Amino acid sequence: MCKTVDIDWSNLGFSYIKTDLRYVSKWKDGNWDEGTLVEDHHLSISESSTALHYGQQCFEGLKAYRTKSGKIQLFRPNQNAKRINDSCKRVLMPEIPEDKFIDACIQVVKANEHYVPPYGTGATLYLRPFVIGVGDNIGVKPAPEYIFCVFCLPVGPYFKGGMAPVNFTVSQYDRAAPYGTGAAKVGGNYAGSLLSHELAVKKGFADCIYLDPLTHTKIEEVGAANFFGITKDNKFITPKSPSILPSITKYSLLHVAKEYLEMEVAERDVLIDQLDEFKEAGACGTAAVITPIGGIEYKGKLHVFHSKTEVGPVTKKLYDTLYGIQFGDVKAPKGWIVEVK
Ligand SMILES: Cc1ncc(COP(=O)(O)O)c(C=O)c1O
């Protein structure tokens, strides 16, 4: 019989909830073991693990969605597999075969199926795969052993009372260096962003915008999300830079804009002093799909896009289409959906 859990799905936020089983696989002497599901949500690792001292680790974030017919599906997990391997390569950790990564995600969803929120609540099951360098070591060098783990937890929709624009301020700090680790999903980038985030929130903003670390003239990221703008002549524009984390949502929106909404799209520089070219703007990522940007504060002035309170029509269409694809209500491009059976 299918287990049930006592969760108020409509009041879920983004907080840790311990679910039943997680996947753990260990790497030693050049090989990953087969991996297994375990009940214990603690990891026992050497005090000298490189993950603890030198930040040799990386992670991913993706979701499982319940469709109207009750099926469960993952959205483009092969893209998360590719990105975790790009991150692993950047910090000299062993790669994970794509089928092993996807199989681990599927095993975790199936083992915690009763935590996948019902269709219509907007809630989802969030998956957090990660790789850490472990084992006895003290020098600054790659670890002798690694752990690949995937755990999951149910999370609520990002916007409880419906999608609403929020304001951002430009950070005085960088999140990445010009030839650094900005394009990798490694923990150090996030540790470095905690202070900027806190300062932005204290000033009354949702989060901060990071400019390019070399010239501080171009938009790179919006908190932990990518930026996009809709020009006055209806083009979907998103910044291109080697220090941006390549957002899977952003590339999916680029496709949706081009193929579903028949818009022109481009990845190119977005100058912080030329925000006037955009009639709408948003931040995109797995957590919210799209967070509409009401305004951006730069040098003491708030530049407002469409409106401080209303979501622009193009942003809304992009959101509805991608959200529909993720929950199975809109036909997905080939290969985007993996059903959990
Ligand atoms: C720094 C950063 N940028 C962008 C994104 C959005 O990426 P995705 O759309 O793959 O969730 C994330 C979230 O993973 C992030 O942490």
The ligand as an SDF file (V2000), in Angstrom:
LIG
                    3D

 16 16  0  0  0  0  0  0  0  0999 V2000
   24.0290   31.1240   -9.2080 C   0  0  0  0  0  0  0  0  0  0  0  0
   22.8520   30.5170   -9.8980 C   0  0  0  0  0  0  0  0  0  0  0  0
   22.4650   31.0130  -11.0770 N   0  0  0  0  0  0  0  0  0  0  0  0
   21.4260   30.4960  -11.7580 C   0  0  0  0  0  0  0  0  0  0  0  0
   20.6960   29.4400  -11.2640 C   0  0  0  0  0  0  0  0  0  0  0  0
   19.5390   28.8980  -12.0200 C   0  0  0  0  0  0  0  0  0  0  0  0
   19.8720   27.6560  -12.5750 O   0  0  0  0  0  0  0  0  0  0  0  0
   18.7480   26.5880  -12.8960 P   0  0  0  0  0  0  0  0  0  0  0  0
   17.8120   27.2240  -13.8470 O   0  0  0  0  0  0  0  0  0  0  0  0
   19.4860   25.4660  -13.5270 O   0  0  0  0  0  0  0  0  0  0  0  0
   18.1080   26.2380  -11.6120 O   0  0  0  0  0  0  0  0  0  0  0  0
   21.0550   28.8960  -10.0220 C   0  0  0  0  0  0  0  0  0  0  0  0
   20.3140   27.7500   -9.4690 C   0  0  0  0  0  0  0  0  0  0  0  0
   20.7360   26.6310   -9.6610 O   0  0  0  0  0  0  0  0  0  0  0  0
   22.1580   29.4360   -9.3220 C   0  0  0  0  0  0  0  0  0  0  0  0
   22.5300   28.9300   -8.1480 O   0  0  0  0  0  0  0  0  0  0  0  0
  1  2  1  0
  2  3  1  0
  2 15  2  0
  3  4  2  0
  4  5  1  0
  5  6  1  0
  5 12  2  0
  6  7  1  0
  7  8  1  0
  8  9  2  0
  8 10  1  0
  8 11  1  0
 12 13  1  0
 12 15  1  0
 13 14  2  0
 15 16  1  0
M  END
$$$$
